[in-house]
Amino acid sequence: MKNLALRSFLVASTIALAIPFAAQARPMGGHGHAQCDGGAMSMQAERGMFGGDKMPRMLRGLNLTEAQQDQIFKMMHEQQPTMREKAKEMRAARKEMRDMMMSDNYDEAKVKTLTERSAQAMAEMAQMRARGANEVYKLLTPEQRKTLEERKTRMQERMKERMEKRGDRMEKRGDRSQQRGDRMAQLMDDNSDDDN
């Protein structure tokens, strides 16, 4: 009985330790939206702050004048090549890092350089988006700005509600995980008592 419990514990531990490495080894760009290596975030980053040829969603319904639309469109297209280049730099650095993680030739200094390169590209993209958003904001009339602020407030409230719901779900999962851990510990204690 002791051997079975020990074997079960070792198998569970091995699986638990392997999962983070498997997740890191998986090519980015799968279903996760927070990935920046060819996934949804990367595609968004390459299109610039506005998402391709479309007008940004937050600006829809603000009754932009044709002159405002033209200026925004011009900014969108001026920004795209640089954003695309920064996204490529970030993806390349992250790919090299993933390759290094699964290599016999791991080099801490190189990984540090790659993470810094990726972070620098991400920071430059964030700065470009902020600058572009501010330029657009300056084009808006006071009435358009007020409408935009109201939308932003509503969006933040919805986001907060979603995060609270997600937190509740995570808390429930945590409780279930704790219960499973307690049961596993109890089984191991019972098995060690049986062997003594």
C-alpha positions in Angstrom: 0.0 0.0 0.0 2.9 2.3 0.8 4.5 1.7 -2.6 1.2 2.5 -4.4 0.7 5.8 -2.5 4.4 6.7 -3.1 4.1 5.8 -6.8 0.9 7.8 -7.2 2.5 10.8 -5.5 5.6 10.6 -7.7 3.5 10.4 -10.9 1.3 13.3 -9.8 4.4 15.4 -8.9 6.1 14.6 -12.2 3.0 15.7 -14.1 2.7 18.9 -12.0 6.3 19.8 -12.7 6.1 19.0 -16.4 3.1 21.1 -17.2 4.8 24.6 -16.9 7.6 23.4 -19.2 5.2 22.0 -21.7 3.3 25.3 -21.7 6.5 27.2 -22.3 7.5 24.8 -25.1 4.2 25.1 -27.0 4.6 27.4 -30.0 2.9 30.7 -29.2 0.1 31.9 -31.3 -2.3 29.2 -30.2 -5.6 30.0 -28.5 -4.2 32.2 -25.7 -4.9 35.8 -26.3 -2.2 37.2 -24.1 0.5 35.8 -26.2 2.7 38.1 -28.2 4.5 35.6 -30.4 2.2 35.3 -33.4 -1.0 35.1 -31.4 -3.8 37.6 -31.1 -1.8 40.3 -29.3 0.9 40.1 -31.9 -1.5 40.6 -34.7 -3.1 43.5 -32.9 0.4 45.0 -32.3 1.3 44.7 -35.9 -1.8 46.6 -37.0 -0.9 49.5 -34.7 -3.2 51.1 -32.2 -6.2 51.0 -34.4 -6.5 47.5 -35.7 -6.0 47.6 -39.5 -8.1 49.8 -41.8 -11.0 50.0 -39.4 -11.8 52.9 -37.2 -11.1 52.1 -33.6 -14.1 50.7 -31.8 -14.0 53.3 -29.1 -14.3 56.1 -31.7 -17.3 54.5 -33.5 -20.5 56.5 -33.0 -18.7 59.7 -32.0 -19.9 61.3 -35.3 -16.4 62.1 -36.4 -16.1 64.7 -39.2 -14.6 63.6 -42.5 -11.5 65.7 -41.6 -11.1 63.9 -38.3 -11.5 60.5 -40.0 -8.9 61.4 -42.6 -6.4 62.5 -39.9 -6.9 59.4 -37.9 -6.6 57.2 -40.9 -3.3 58.9 -41.8 -2.0 58.3 -38.3 -3.0 54.7 -38.5 -1.1 54.1 -41.7 2.0 56.0 -40.6 2.3 54.0 -37.5 1.8 50.5 -39.0 5.3 49.8 -40.5 7.1 50.7 -37.2 4.6 48.7 -35.1 5.0 45.7 -37.5 8.8 45.9 -37.2 8.7 46.0 -33.4 6.3 43.1 -33.3 8.7 41.1 -35.5 11.6 42.0 -33.2 9.7 40.8 -30.2 8.6 37.6 -31.8 12.1 36.8 -32.9 13.6 37.4 -29.4 10.9 35.2 -27.8 11.4 32.4 -30.4 15.1 32.4 -29.6 14.4 32.3 -25.9 12.0 29.3 -26.3 14.6 27.5 -28.4 17.2 28.2 -25.7 14.9 26.8 -23.0 14.8 23.4 -24.7 18.5 23.3 -25.5 21.6 21.7 -24.0 23.3 25.1 -24.8 21.4 27.3 -22.3 23.1 30.6 -22.0 21.9 32.9 -19.1 23.5 36.0 -20.6 21.9 35.4 -24.0 18.5 34.8 -22.4 18.9 38.0 -20.4 19.7 39.9 -23.6 16.7 38.3 -25.4 14.3 39.2 -22.6 15.6 42.8 -22.6 15.2 43.0 -26.4 11.7 41.7 -26.2 10.8 44.0 -23.4 12.3 47.0 -25.2 10.2 46.3 -28.3 7.1 45.9 -26.2 7.8 49.2 -24.4 8.3 51.1 -27.7 5.0 49.7 -29.0 3.2 50.8 -25.9 4.7 54.3 -26.1 3.6 54.5 -29.8 0.1 53.5 -28.9 -0.1 56.0 -26.1 1.3 58.8 -28.3 -1.2 57.9 -31.1 -4.1 57.7 -28.7 -3.3 61.1 -27.3 -3.0 62.6 -30.8 -6.5 61.2 -31.6 -7.8 62.6 -28.3 -6.6 66.0 -29.2 -8.6 65.9 -32.5 -11.9 65.3 -30.7 -14.4 68.0 -29.8 -15.3 68.6 -26.1 -18.6 66.7 -26.8 -16.8 63.8 -28.4 -14.3 63.7 -25.5 -17.2 63.6 -23.0 -18.8 60.6 -24.9 -15.5 58.8 -25.0 -14.9 59.3 -21.3 -18.4 57.9 -20.5 -17.7 54.9 -22.7 -14.4 54.4 -20.9 -16.1 54.5 -17.5 -18.7 52.0 -18.6 -16.0 49.7 -20.0 -14.0 49.9 -16.8 -17.0 49.0 -14.8 -17.8 46.0 -17.0 -14.1 44.9 -16.8 -14.2 45.2 -13.0 -17.4 43.1 -12.8 -15.7 40.4 -15.1 -12.6 40.4 -12.9 -14.7 40.0 -9.8 -16.6 37.0 -11.4 -13.3 35.5 -12.5 -11.9 36.0 -9.0 -14.8 34.1 -7.5 -14.3 31.3 -10.0 -10.6 31.1 -9.2 -11.3 31.1 -5.5 -13.7 28.2 -5.9 -11.0 26.4 -7.9 -8.5 27.1 -5.2 -10.8 25.7 -2.6 -11.3 22.5 -4.7 -7.5 22.2 -5.2 -6.9 22.6 -1.5 -9.5 19.9 -0.8 -7.8 17.6 -3.2 -4.5 18.3 -1.6 -5.9 17.6 1.8 -7.4 14.3 0.6 -4.0 13.3 -0.9 -2.2 14.2 2.3 -4.8 12.2 4.3 -4.4 9.2 2.0 -0.6 9.4 2.3 -0.9 9.6 6.1 -3.4 6.7 6.2 -1.0 4.6 4.0 2.0 5.4 6.2 0.0 4.5 9.3 -1.0 1.2 7.6 2.7 0.4 6.8 3.8 1.1 10.4 
